[in-house]
Amino acid sequence: MSAKQEDIELFHSMISRVLDQEIAPYYDQWEDAAGIPRSVWHTLGRAGMLGIDMPEAYGGAAASFEISQLAIEEIARMGFGGLASGYNIHANIVMPYILHLGSDEQKQRYLPAMISGEVLGAIAMTEPGAGSDLAAMRTTAERIPEGWRINGAKVFITNGLQAELVIVCAKTDPAAGARGVSLFLVDTALPGFSRGKGIRKIGQHASDTAELFFSDLVVPEEALLGEAGKGFAYLMQELPRERLGVGAQAIGASEGALALTLDYVQQRQAFGQRIADFQNTRFKLAEARARLEMARAYLDQCIARYHQGNMTPTDAAILKLMLTEMQCDIANECLQLFGGYGYTVEYPISRFFVDARVQTIYAGTSEIMKEVIARSMLGKEAPHR
């Protein structure tokens, strides 16, 4: 066994054990309560599950990027879709933004606290009147002697109710379109920051989702992440990793749904035989397995490209489009094989079904992914997520 494979197996065992012991016994309660206790992030931090591929200098494990994606996949495979989304935002998106774009002071201030779970991160892009079209955002940041004054609102922000740190996308040059966007590290304890009540969703109930408001919120100059006016370029730079995380969720959740279904159809009987013995069942399961194997091959290919630094936005769009649509299809077909029981909350397949639906919407809708792919073929730059 190679050293790399040993590392993967070691981390996989650790991740599975933590989820079995610290998450599985309580997750149904968190779904019912529509939120994960803030203390869970401290637990994950102590267990070494936050910042898996972050440098040791900040308290990370310095493991491979592949292992960080394995953590997302495993959380989703066990049916914890809401946690997978919150984890993806905190560990796979916000922390890398700070690592790649932040100053030494910003990295030292935030990364150790995020890796320990002391600080929970969120990223605020989407607005009530502008979803995937980031160029249409209306949140502004005006330069003032004290730094920057931020005004506006964001919506559908994962981890929004609990986050202590939010990366806020704001227009610093409203006349410059997409090229007038900048990123700010906003401490949620600052005056002028407020949250709406949690947004109720049809799935991923344990994941808190909120609307955020900024009313003459003043941040110091050092809250600017990277350079002013380069926010859109930074978003495009970091999107491949975000979409890789969503792809890992899709693979993991599809594997989890399929495993539940394989077990069920071999036990449940109808018309004197197992459901597994009907040709329709066998064909549906075979199709799901075939699509999963093809999807995993492309995910692995994209991870390799990301490692090499040559994964393109088009690669990420293809991955996000195909894997999330596959996840929804597989969840739908698996639920159908459960019959009426699939439509009850007592059977976990129902959670896989409702949790899947948002995957084709956040991080760029399927329609925007198709537009990104088409424009890479036909020309014309797309100012979208």
VOPAGU-2260 file (C-alpha; in pm, 1 decimal, decimal comma):
REM VOPAGU-2260
SITE   aa  ch    i         X         Y         Z
SITE  MET   A    0       0,0       0,0       0,0
SITE  SER   A    1     136,3     343,1     -95,2
SITE  ALA   A    2     193,0     615,0     164,1
SITE  LYS   A    3     -77,2     818,8      -6,1
SITE  GLN   A    4    -327,9     532,5      18,9
SITE  GLU   A    5    -235,6     478,9     384,0
SITE  ASP   A    6    -308,6     846,0     454,2
SITE  ILE   A    7    -644,0     823,6     277,8
SITE  GLU   A    8    -746,1     513,8     474,5
SITE  LEU   A    9    -628,3     664,5     802,9
SITE  PHE   A   10    -827,3     983,7     751,9
SITE  HIS   A   11   -1129,1     793,8     620,2
SITE  SER   A   12   -1135,1     582,8     935,7
SITE  MET   A   13   -1101,5     891,8    1156,0
SITE  ILE   A   14   -1373,1    1084,3     971,2
SITE  SER   A   15   -1616,2     791,3     981,0
SITE  ARG   A   16   -1554,8     736,6    1351,6
SITE  VAL   A   17   -1616,7    1102,7    1436,0
SITE  LEU   A   18   -1938,3    1109,2    1233,2
SITE  ASP   A   19   -2060,2     783,2    1388,8
SITE  GLN   A   20   -1993,0     899,7    1743,0
SITE  GLU   A   21   -2054,1    1273,5    1736,7
SITE  ILE   A   22   -2308,3    1332,5    1460,0
SITE  ALA   A   23   -2519,3    1024,5    1383,7
SITE  PRO   A   24   -2685,6     989,4    1727,4
SITE  TYR   A   25   -2812,1    1348,9    1721,1
SITE  TYR   A   26   -2867,9    1440,0    1357,1
SITE  ASP   A   27   -3240,6    1363,8    1350,7
SITE  GLN   A   28   -3287,6    1600,3    1646,2
SITE  TRP   A   29   -3097,6    1873,5    1463,9
SITE  GLU   A   30   -3310,9    1824,8    1154,4
SITE  ASP   A   31   -3625,0    1862,5    1367,2
SITE  ALA   A   32   -3479,9    2169,8    1539,5
SITE  ALA   A   33   -3375,4    2319,8    1202,4
SITE  GLY   A   34   -3022,0    2382,3    1317,5
SITE  ILE   A   35   -2693,7    2230,7    1428,5
SITE  PRO   A   36   -2572,0    2338,9    1775,8
SITE  ARG   A   37   -2280,5    2580,0    1756,3
SITE  SER   A   38   -2079,9    2344,2    1979,1
SITE  VAL   A   39   -2065,6    2085,4    1699,9
SITE  TRP   A   40   -1808,3    2297,2    1517,3
SITE  HIS   A   41   -1586,8    2293,0    1827,8
SITE  THR   A   42   -1623,9    1914,7    1833,0
SITE  LEU   A   43   -1523,4    1885,1    1467,8
SITE  GLY   A   44   -1230,8    2117,5    1531,9
SITE  ARG   A   45   -1102,8    1909,9    1824,9
SITE  ALA   A   46   -1137,1    1597,4    1610,7
SITE  GLY   A   47    -913,3    1744,6    1341,0
SITE  MET   A   48   -1186,3    1759,4    1077,6
SITE  LEU   A   49   -1162,7    2132,2    1006,4
SITE  GLY   A   50    -874,2    2254,5     794,5
SITE  ILE   A   51    -771,1    1906,5     685,6
SITE  ASP   A   52    -558,9    2042,7     399,1
SITE  MET   A   53    -461,6    2368,1     570,7
SITE  PRO   A   54     -92,7    2428,2     661,4
SITE  GLU   A   55      34,7    2302,7     995,5
SITE  ALA   A   56     148,6    2656,7    1076,8
SITE  TYR   A   57    -217,0    2748,5    1133,9
SITE  GLY   A   58    -313,0    2426,6    1311,3
SITE  GLY   A   59    -419,8    2231,8    1003,1
SITE  ALA   A   60    -331,9    1870,9     922,2
SITE  ALA   A   61    -154,6    1960,5     594,2
SITE  ALA   A   62    -316,9    1657,0     431,0
SITE  SER   A   63    -393,1    1637,1      61,1
SITE  PHE   A   64    -675,8    1821,2    -109,9
SITE  GLU   A   65    -818,1    1481,7    -204,8
SITE  ILE   A   66    -864,1    1396,5     164,0
SITE  SER   A   67   -1044,8    1724,5     231,5
SITE  GLN   A   68   -1293,7    1629,8     -39,8
SITE  LEU   A   69   -1324,3    1282,2     109,8
SITE  ALA   A   70   -1453,4    1442,9     431,4
SITE  ILE   A   71   -1731,4    1621,9     241,7
SITE  GLU   A   72   -1818,9    1303,4      55,2
SITE  GLU   A   73   -1838,0    1097,3     373,2
SITE  ILE   A   74   -2062,0    1348,7     552,7
SITE  ALA   A   75   -2299,1    1343,4     253,9
SITE  ARG   A   76   -2285,5     963,3     220,8
SITE  MET   A   77   -2410,0     924,2     577,2
SITE  GLY   A   78   -2714,7    1137,0     496,0
SITE  PHE   A   79   -2605,2    1456,8     668,5
SITE  GLY   A   80   -2672,0    1685,8     373,3
SITE  GLY   A   81   -2720,7    2000,9     579,1
SITE  LEU   A   82   -2395,3    1949,5     766,1
SITE  ALA   A   83   -2215,3    1873,5     438,9
SITE  SER   A   84   -2320,8    2210,0     297,5
SITE  GLY   A   85   -2219,5    2402,4     608,7
SITE  TYR   A   86   -1890,1    2215,4     624,6
SITE  ASN   A   87   -1821,4    2281,3     256,8
SITE  ILE   A   88   -1872,1    2654,9     309,3
SITE  HIS   A   89   -1657,9    2677,6     622,9
SITE  ALA   A   90   -1371,6    2438,6     548,3
SITE  ASN   A   91   -1365,9    2413,3     169,3
SITE  ILE   A   92   -1451,8    2769,3      65,4
SITE  VAL   A   93   -1401,8    3037,9     332,1
SITE  MET   A   94   -1072,5    2905,5     469,2
SITE  PRO   A   95    -911,4    2863,9     125,2
SITE  TYR   A   96   -1020,5    3218,5      30,7
SITE  ILE   A   97    -832,3    3350,2     333,2
SITE  LEU   A   98    -531,8    3122,7     273,5
SITE  HIS   A   99    -500,8    3219,1     -92,1
SITE  LEU   A  100    -594,2    3587,4     -75,5
SITE  GLY   A  101    -536,6    3701,1     281,4
SITE  SER   A  102    -252,0    3899,5     429,7
SITE  ASP   A  103     -23,8    3734,2     685,1
SITE  GLU   A  104    -214,3    3918,2     957,7
SITE  GLN   A  105    -553,0    3797,1     827,1
SITE  LYS   A  106    -431,1    3437,1     803,9
SITE  GLN   A  107    -286,7    3442,3    1155,8
SITE  ARG   A  108    -599,6    3601,0    1296,8
SITE  TYR   A  109    -862,7    3380,3    1137,8
SITE  LEU   A  110    -729,7    3044,0    1018,4
SITE  PRO   A  111    -629,0    2893,5    1357,8
SITE  ALA   A  112    -964,4    3000,9    1505,0
SITE  MET   A  113   -1154,6    2850,7    1210,3
SITE  ILE   A  114    -956,9    2526,5    1227,2
SITE  SER   A  115   -1036,6    2492,2    1600,0
SITE  GLY   A  116   -1403,5    2571,4    1539,2
SITE  GLU   A  117   -1389,4    2886,6    1750,8
SITE  VAL   A  118   -1482,3    3095,1    1445,8
SITE  LEU   A  119   -1742,9    2971,3    1197,6
SITE  GLY   A  120   -1726,7    3110,4     846,4
SITE  ALA   A  121   -1980,9    3205,6     581,3
SITE  ILE   A  122   -1962,5    3373,7     242,0
SITE  ALA   A  123   -2220,4    3629,9     132,3
SITE  MET   A  124   -2264,0    3660,6    -243,7
SITE  THR   A  125   -2633,4    3610,3    -325,6
SITE  GLU   A  126   -2873,8    3902,6    -289,3
SITE  PRO   A  127   -3254,5    3923,4    -288,1
SITE  GLY   A  128   -3252,1    4078,3    -636,1
SITE  ALA   A  129   -2939,8    3914,0    -779,6
SITE  GLY   A  130   -2874,7    3541,4    -761,5
SITE  SER   A  131   -2621,8    3396,9   -1002,9
SITE  ASP   A  132   -2568,4    3736,2   -1169,5
SITE  LEU   A  133   -2302,5    3880,6    -940,7
SITE  ALA   A  134   -2255,4    4184,5   -1161,0
SITE  ALA   A  135   -2604,8    4297,9   -1056,8
SITE  MET   A  136   -2530,3    4301,9    -683,4
SITE  ARG   A  137   -2637,0    4617,4    -497,9
SITE  THR   A  138   -2447,4    4584,6    -169,9
SITE  THR   A  139   -2192,0    4865,4    -162,2
SITE  ALA   A  140   -1872,1    4940,6      25,0
SITE  GLU   A  141   -1774,2    5307,6      30,9
SITE  ARG   A  142   -1424,1    5412,6     125,4
SITE  ILE   A  143   -1420,5    5644,3     430,4
SITE  PRO   A  144   -1139,0    5770,8     658,7
SITE  GLU   A  145   -1201,0    5483,0     903,2
SITE  GLY   A  146   -1189,8    5220,8     628,2
SITE  TRP   A  147   -1504,5    5109,7     444,5
SITE  ARG   A  148   -1876,2    5162,5     504,1
SITE  ILE   A  149   -2090,5    4866,8     390,1
SITE  ASN   A  150   -2462,9    4886,0     313,5
SITE  GLY   A  151   -2688,2    4621,6     164,7
SITE  ALA   A  152   -2841,1    4278,7     217,0
SITE  LYS   A  153   -2759,7    3918,3     130,0
SITE  VAL   A  154   -2988,2    3614,8     124,9
SITE  PHE   A  155   -2963,9    3233,0     136,0
SITE  ILE   A  156   -2638,8    3249,2     333,0
SITE  THR   A  157   -2533,6    2908,2     464,7
SITE  ASN   A  158   -2402,1    2927,1     825,4
SITE  GLY   A  159   -2547,9    3278,3     830,5
SITE  LEU   A  160   -2720,9    3245,1    1168,8
SITE  GLN   A  161   -2411,6    3130,9    1357,4
SITE  ALA   A  162   -2109,1    3262,0    1167,1
SITE  GLU   A  163   -1865,4    3489,2    1346,5
SITE  LEU   A  164   -1692,5    3576,4    1018,7
SITE  VAL   A  165   -1850,6    3647,7     680,1
SITE  ILE   A  166   -1674,4    3713,9     350,9
SITE  VAL   A  167   -1893,9    3985,9     201,7
SITE  CYS   A  168   -1897,7    4065,9    -170,0
SITE  ALA   A  169   -1969,9    4433,5    -226,8
SITE  LYS   A  170   -1951,1    4692,0    -501,9
SITE  THR   A  171   -1666,7    4937,0    -440,6
SITE  ASP   A  172   -1705,2    5090,3    -786,8
SITE  PRO   A  173   -2074,7    5070,5    -886,4
SITE  ALA   A  174   -1997,8    5203,5   -1235,7
SITE  ALA   A  175   -1748,7    4925,2   -1315,6
SITE  GLY   A  176   -1992,6    4633,0   -1330,0
SITE  ALA   A  177   -1835,4    4297,7   -1241,3
SITE  ARG   A  178   -1494,9    4466,0   -1221,1
SITE  GLY   A  179   -1609,3    4689,5    -937,9
SITE  VAL   A  180   -1656,4    4408,5    -683,3
SITE  SER   A  181   -1438,3    4369,0    -373,3
SITE  LEU   A  182   -1430,5    4117,9     -86,8
SITE  PHE   A  183   -1433,7    4202,1     284,3
SITE  LEU   A  184   -1380,1    4000,5     600,9
SITE  VAL   A  185   -1666,9    4109,5     824,1
SITE  ASP   A  186   -1678,4    4035,5    1196,4
SITE  THR   A  187   -2045,4    3971,8    1275,1
SITE  ALA   A  188   -2010,3    4137,4    1617,8
SITE  LEU   A  189   -1965,4    4478,9    1454,0
SITE  PRO   A  190   -2237,0    4745,4    1487,5
SITE  GLY   A  191   -2450,4    4764,6    1176,2
SITE  PHE   A  192   -2454,3    4387,8    1117,7
SITE  SER   A  193   -2782,4    4202,0    1168,4
SITE  ARG   A  194   -2944,2    3874,3    1069,6
SITE  GLY   A  195   -3296,6    3785,6     970,0
SITE  LYS   A  196   -3456,2    3477,8    1118,5
SITE  GLY   A  197   -3363,3    3143,9     970,0
SITE  ILE   A  198   -3503,0    3064,3     627,4
SITE  ARG   A  199   -3715,7    2748,5     626,8
SITE  LYS   A  200   -3625,4    2512,4     344,6
SITE  ILE   A  201   -3773,5    2193,7     198,0
SITE  GLY   A  202   -3449,6    2006,7     267,5
SITE  GLN   A  203   -3115,3    2033,0     446,5
SITE  HIS   A  204   -3308,7    2142,7     754,8
SITE  ALA   A  205   -3008,9    2113,5     987,7
SITE  SER   A  206   -2817,9    2366,8     779,5
SITE  ASP   A  207   -2890,6    2718,7     898,5
SITE  THR   A  208   -2965,2    2960,9     616,1
SITE  ALA   A  209   -3016,9    3329,6     676,4
SITE  GLU   A  210   -3062,9    3674,5     531,9
SITE  LEU   A  211   -2791,0    3919,6     638,1
SITE  PHE   A  212   -2813,8    4297,7     660,2
SITE  PHE   A  213   -2544,9    4565,4     661,9
SITE  SER   A  214   -2649,6    4913,2     774,5
SITE  ASP   A  215   -2364,2    5167,0     774,8
SITE  LEU   A  216   -2137,7    4885,3     892,6
SITE  VAL   A  217   -1781,6    5016,7     918,1
SITE  VAL   A  218   -1484,6    4786,0     874,3
SITE  PRO   A  219   -1118,2    4891,2     891,6
SITE  GLU   A  220    -897,7    4903,1     583,7
SITE  GLU   A  221    -736,6    4573,3     682,9
SITE  ALA   A  222   -1075,3    4397,9     642,9
SITE  LEU   A  223   -1033,4    4417,2     263,8
SITE  LEU   A  224    -951,4    4067,5     135,3
SITE  GLY   A  225    -702,1    4091,9    -149,4
SITE  GLU   A  226    -712,6    4404,9    -363,1
SITE  ALA   A  227   -1004,3    4639,4    -420,9
SITE  GLY   A  228   -1184,3    4580,2    -750,8
SITE  LYS   A  229   -1053,8    4227,2    -796,8
SITE  GLY   A  230   -1336,6    4049,8    -615,9
SITE  PHE   A  231   -1494,2    3904,3    -927,5
SITE  ALA   A  232   -1159,9    3766,6   -1047,7
SITE  TYR   A  233   -1105,8    3611,7    -703,5
SITE  LEU   A  234   -1450,1    3451,6    -713,7
SITE  MET   A  235   -1373,6    3298,8   -1054,2
SITE  GLN   A  236   -1037,6    3178,2    -920,7
SITE  GLU   A  237   -1192,5    3003,3    -621,3
SITE  LEU   A  238   -1510,2    2868,8    -785,1
SITE  PRO   A  239   -1348,7    2543,9    -907,3
SITE  ARG   A  240   -1283,7    2437,9    -548,3
SITE  GLU   A  241   -1636,2    2531,3    -439,9
SITE  ARG   A  242   -1783,8    2323,6    -721,3
SITE  LEU   A  243   -1551,0    2033,5    -648,3
SITE  GLY   A  244   -1695,6    2032,5    -296,1
SITE  VAL   A  245   -2049,9    2028,0    -433,2
SITE  GLY   A  246   -1947,0    1743,6    -665,2
SITE  ALA   A  247   -1806,8    1547,2    -371,2
SITE  GLN   A  248   -2138,7    1598,5    -190,8
SITE  ALA   A  249   -2324,7    1467,8    -495,3
SITE  ILE   A  250   -2110,0    1154,6    -516,2
SITE  GLY   A  251   -2133,0    1083,8    -143,7
SITE  ALA   A  252   -2507,9    1138,5    -120,1
SITE  SER   A  253   -2572,1     925,1    -428,3
SITE  GLU   A  254   -2364,2     642,7    -281,1
SITE  GLY   A  255   -2554,8     671,3      46,9
SITE  ALA   A  256   -2895,4     666,4    -122,8
SITE  LEU   A  257   -2799,3     371,0    -338,4
SITE  ALA   A  258   -2670,2     171,1     -39,6
SITE  LEU   A  259   -2999,0     223,5     146,1
SITE  THR   A  260   -3194,5     116,3    -159,6
SITE  LEU   A  261   -2987,2    -195,7    -225,4
SITE  ASP   A  262   -3054,2    -308,6     129,6
SITE  TYR   A  263   -3427,3    -233,7     108,8
SITE  VAL   A  264   -3503,0    -402,2    -224,1
SITE  GLN   A  265   -3336,3    -723,9    -111,3
SITE  GLN   A  266   -3557,9    -742,6     195,9
SITE  ARG   A  267   -3893,0    -608,5      76,3
SITE  GLN   A  268   -4126,1    -849,8    -105,1
SITE  ALA   A  269   -4404,3    -785,3    -354,0
SITE  PHE   A  270   -4609,3   -1034,0    -558,0
SITE  GLY   A  271   -4425,4   -1326,7    -405,1
SITE  GLN   A  272   -4071,5   -1214,0    -479,6
SITE  ARG   A  273   -3810,8    -966,1    -366,2
SITE  ILE   A  274   -3832,5    -620,8    -521,7
SITE  ALA   A  275   -3469,9    -681,9    -620,3
SITE  ASP   A  276   -3583,4    -963,6    -848,6
SITE  PHE   A  277   -3793,0    -740,1   -1074,9
SITE  GLN   A  278   -3612,6    -645,1   -1393,7
SITE  ASN   A  279   -3711,8    -279,7   -1356,9
SITE  THR   A  280   -3545,1    -265,7   -1014,7
SITE  ARG   A  281   -3228,8    -430,0   -1143,3
SITE  PHE   A  282   -3206,8    -197,3   -1441,9
SITE  LYS   A  283   -3261,5     115,1   -1229,0
SITE  LEU   A  284   -2990,0       7,1    -987,6
SITE  ALA   A  285   -2752,4     -77,8   -1272,2
SITE  GLU   A  286   -2807,7     263,0   -1432,4
SITE  ALA   A  287   -2737,8     436,0   -1100,8
SITE  ARG   A  288   -2415,6     242,2   -1049,5
SITE  ALA   A  289   -2298,1     311,5   -1404,7
SITE  ARG   A  290   -2363,3     685,3   -1371,3
SITE  LEU   A  291   -2188,3     694,8   -1034,7
SITE  GLU   A  292   -1876,3     526,1   -1170,2
SITE  MET   A  293   -1858,6     769,2   -1461,2
SITE  ALA   A  294   -1915,8    1064,8   -1227,3
SITE  ARG   A  295   -1645,3     951,1    -987,9
SITE  ALA   A  296   -1398,7     915,8   -1272,9
SITE  TYR   A  297   -1461,9    1274,9   -1378,7
SITE  LEU   A  298   -1443,8    1399,2   -1018,0
SITE  ASP   A  299   -1106,3    1227,6    -977,4
SITE  GLN   A  300    -990,5    1379,2   -1305,9
SITE  CYS   A  301   -1094,3    1727,7   -1190,4
SITE  ILE   A  302    -922,3    1680,9    -852,6
SITE  ALA   A  303    -603,0    1589,5   -1038,9
SITE  ARG   A  304    -638,2    1900,3   -1256,9
SITE  TYR   A  305    -697,3    2115,1    -947,7
SITE  HIS   A  306    -378,4    1970,6    -794,2
SITE  GLN   A  307    -187,9    2068,0   -1107,8
SITE  GLY   A  308    -340,0    2416,5   -1109,8
SITE  ASN   A  309    -508,8    2379,4   -1448,2
SITE  MET   A  310    -871,9    2306,3   -1363,7
SITE  THR   A  311   -1077,3    2555,7   -1563,9
SITE  PRO   A  312   -1411,4    2721,9   -1483,2
SITE  THR   A  313   -1556,9    2512,7   -1767,3
SITE  ASP   A  314   -1430,1    2191,3   -1605,0
SITE  ALA   A  315   -1595,1    2302,8   -1281,1
SITE  ALA   A  316   -1921,2    2388,5   -1458,1
SITE  ILE   A  317   -1936,1    2048,1   -1630,2
SITE  LEU   A  318   -1865,1    1873,8   -1301,0
SITE  LYS   A  319   -2124,7    2072,2   -1109,2
SITE  LEU   A  320   -2392,0    2033,6   -1377,1
SITE  MET   A  321   -2357,0    1662,1   -1439,9
SITE  LEU   A  322   -2296,5    1541,4   -1084,4
SITE  THR   A  323   -2576,6    1737,2    -918,1
SITE  GLU   A  324   -2828,4    1645,6   -1187,2
SITE  MET   A  325   -2719,4    1283,1   -1143,8
SITE  GLN   A  326   -2766,8    1311,1    -767,5
SITE  CYS   A  327   -3123,9    1434,3    -809,1
SITE  ASP   A  328   -3200,9    1158,2   -1058,9
SITE  ILE   A  329   -3056,8     882,4    -840,9
SITE  ALA   A  330   -3233,7    1010,0    -528,2
SITE  ASN   A  331   -3560,3    1018,1    -722,7
SITE  GLU   A  332   -3522,5     666,8    -863,9
SITE  CYS   A  333   -3414,9     525,3    -527,5
SITE  LEU   A  334   -3710,2     682,0    -347,9
SITE  GLN   A  335   -3944,1     533,4    -611,0
SITE  LEU   A  336   -3815,6     184,6    -530,7
SITE  PHE   A  337   -3920,4     233,0    -168,3
SITE  GLY   A  338   -4280,4     291,1    -278,1
SITE  GLY   A  339   -4499,9     464,0     -21,1
SITE  TYR   A  340   -4239,5     420,5     251,2
SITE  GLY   A  341   -4005,4     645,0      56,4
SITE  TYR   A  342   -4244,2     933,6     109,1
SITE  THR   A  343   -4227,0     907,4     487,4
SITE  VAL   A  344   -3971,9    1083,9     704,0
SITE  GLU   A  345   -3916,1     761,4     899,0
SITE  TYR   A  346   -3719,7     624,7     604,2
SITE  PRO   A  347   -3387,4     809,7     551,0
SITE  ILE   A  348   -3421,1     788,5     172,4
SITE  SER   A  349   -3668,8    1076,7     197,3
SITE  ARG   A  350   -3396,6    1301,4     338,4
SITE  PHE   A  351   -3159,2    1210,0      56,6
SITE  PHE   A  352   -3436,2    1312,0    -183,6
SITE  VAL   A  353   -3515,9    1654,4     -37,5
SITE  ASP   A  354   -3153,7    1735,8      46,0
SITE  ALA   A  355   -3048,8    1672,9    -314,1
SITE  ARG   A  356   -3273,6    1931,1    -474,2
SITE  VAL   A  357   -3079,6    2242,8    -378,0
SITE  GLN   A  358   -2756,9    2101,8    -522,3
SITE  THR   A  359   -2863,4    2204,9    -873,2
SITE  ILE   A  360   -2934,2    2559,1    -748,1
SITE  TYR   A  361   -2662,0    2687,2    -514,5
SITE  ALA   A  362   -2302,4    2747,7    -625,8
SITE  GLY   A  363   -2449,5    2838,5    -966,1
SITE  THR   A  364   -2767,8    2689,9   -1109,2
SITE  SER   A  365   -2765,1    2415,8   -1371,8
SITE  GLU   A  366   -2881,4    2672,8   -1624,6
SITE  ILE   A  367   -2586,9    2900,0   -1547,9
SITE  MET   A  368   -2352,1    2601,1   -1572,2
SITE  LYS   A  369   -2484,3    2532,1   -1921,4
SITE  GLU   A  370   -2432,2    2897,1   -2010,9
SITE  VAL   A  371   -2071,5    2887,9   -1884,3
SITE  ILE   A  372   -2003,8    2572,4   -2087,2
SITE  ALA   A  373   -2168,3    2712,8   -2400,2
SITE  ARG   A  374   -1977,4    3039,3   -2378,1
SITE  SER   A  375   -1649,8    2850,8   -2349,5
SITE  MET   A  376   -1742,3    2689,3   -2682,0
SITE  LEU   A  377   -1889,0    2990,5   -2858,5
SITE  GLY   A  378   -1709,9    3286,3   -2700,6
SITE  LYS   A  379   -1830,0    3581,8   -2494,8
SITE  GLU   A  380   -1722,6    3618,9   -2134,0
SITE  ALA   A  381   -1993,2    3532,1   -1879,3
SITE  PRO   A  382   -2015,4    3756,7   -1568,7
SITE  HIS   A  383   -2197,5    3488,8   -1371,4
SITE  ARG   A  384   -2124,7    3247,7   -1091,5
